[in-house]
Amino acid sequence: MDPKRTQQQRRRQRGMTLIEIMVVITIIGLIMAAVGVAVIPMLDEAKQNRARMDIGAIHNGLKVYYAKKGRFPDTATGLQALVEARTLEQLPKDPWGNAYVYMNEGGKPLVTSYGGDGVSGGEGVDADISSRDLEAVATRGP
């Protein structure tokens, strides 16, 4: 056997070539991109669902406050009244890190999250979510 030939055979068996490694990295990158495209919209939807659940919980806290005090907190006092009355442990933040907005509209409470952009209005992820919207869904049904 030729020693030069056996050395070349060992070198080929030793590992992967640079081309093979680049192909594997490219395939992994494509898979990660596909997963990212599928997961990111689901994260936005999960944040919106969490905001709806938080608003529902705050609204339930407002009902308990009403049962104790006979009235809803005024707009100036806001949700802090629920903490002071020990109806809530602390004021929650919406999934985007902003405070929930409370207004007492003629004796009817309204709790709102301004969405991803943190300002009134918007569409999609930036759309406002309020207790008024949740009441409309509840009365309309599934």
C-alpha positions in Angstrom: 0.0 0.0 0.0 1.1 3.5 -0.8 1.5 5.6 2.4 0.5 8.7 0.6 -2.8 7.1 -0.5 -3.7 5.9 3.0 -3.0 9.3 4.4 -5.4 10.9 2.0 -8.1 8.3 2.9 -7.7 9.1 6.6 -7.9 12.8 6.0 -11.2 12.3 4.1 -12.7 10.2 6.9 -11.6 12.6 9.7 -14.4 15.2 9.4 -16.8 17.3 7.4 -15.7 19.7 4.7 -16.4 23.4 4.9 -19.1 23.1 2.2 -21.0 20.5 4.3 -20.8 22.7 7.4 -22.1 25.7 5.4 -25.0 23.7 4.0 -26.0 22.5 7.5 -25.8 26.0 8.9 -27.9 27.3 6.0 -30.6 24.7 6.6 -30.7 25.4 10.3 -31.0 29.2 9.5 -33.9 28.5 7.2 -35.7 26.4 9.8 -35.2 29.1 12.4 -36.6 31.8 10.1 -39.7 29.7 9.4 -40.3 29.1 13.1 -39.8 32.8 13.8 -42.3 33.8 11.1 -44.9 31.4 12.7 -44.2 32.3 16.3 -44.0 36.1 16.3 -47.7 36.7 15.4 -48.7 34.2 18.1 -46.8 36.2 20.7 -48.7 39.4 19.7 -52.0 37.5 19.9 -51.0 36.1 23.3 -50.3 39.6 24.6 -53.8 40.8 23.4 -55.4 37.8 25.1 -53.6 38.5 28.3 -54.7 42.1 28.2 -58.3 40.9 27.8 -58.0 38.6 30.8 -56.4 41.4 32.9 -59.2 43.8 32.0 -61.7 41.1 32.9 -60.0 40.6 36.3 -59.9 44.3 36.9 -63.5 44.6 36.0 -64.3 41.8 38.5 -62.3 43.7 41.1 -64.4 46.8 40.3 -67.6 44.8 40.9 -66.3 43.7 44.3 -65.4 47.4 45.1 -68.9 48.4 44.1 -70.4 45.7 46.4 -68.3 47.0 49.3 -68.6 50.8 48.7 -71.9 51.1 46.8 -70.2 53.0 44.0 -67.3 52.7 41.5 -64.1 54.7 42.1 -64.1 58.1 40.4 -61.8 58.7 37.5 -59.3 60.8 39.6 -58.8 58.0 42.1 -58.7 55.4 39.4 -57.6 51.8 39.9 -55.5 52.9 42.9 -58.8 52.7 44.9 -58.9 49.0 44.3 -55.5 48.6 45.9 -56.4 50.8 48.8 -59.6 48.8 49.4 -57.5 45.6 49.2 -59.5 44.3 46.2 -56.3 44.1 44.2 -52.8 43.4 45.6 -51.1 45.8 43.1 -51.9 47.7 40.0 -51.3 45.5 37.0 -49.5 46.7 33.9 -50.6 45.7 30.4 -48.5 43.2 28.5 -46.7 46.1 26.8 -45.6 47.6 30.2 -48.2 50.5 30.2 -50.7 51.2 33.0 -54.3 50.3 32.4 -56.5 53.4 31.9 -59.6 53.7 34.1 -62.5 56.1 33.6 -65.8 56.3 35.3 -68.3 57.3 32.6 -71.5 58.3 34.3 -71.3 55.6 37.0 -70.1 52.9 34.6 -66.5 51.8 34.8 -64.3 51.6 31.7 -60.9 49.9 31.8 -58.7 50.3 28.7 -55.3 49.2 27.4 -53.9 51.3 24.6 -52.2 48.3 23.0 -48.7 47.9 21.8 -48.1 51.6 20.9 -49.4 52.9 24.2 -51.5 55.7 22.6 -55.2 55.8 22.0 -56.4 54.3 18.7 -54.5 52.0 16.4 -55.0 48.8 14.5 -53.8 45.3 14.9 -51.3 44.9 17.8 -51.6 48.7 18.5 -55.5 48.5 18.8 -57.1 49.6 22.0 -58.6 46.8 24.2 -61.3 47.9 26.6 -63.9 46.5 29.0 -66.6 47.9 26.6 -65.3 45.6 23.9 -65.4 42.6 26.3 -69.0 43.4 27.3 -70.0 43.5 23.6 -68.5 40.1 23.0 -70.2 38.7 26.2 -73.6 39.9 25.1 -73.2 38.8 21.5 -72.0 35.3 22.5 -69.5 33.0 20.8 
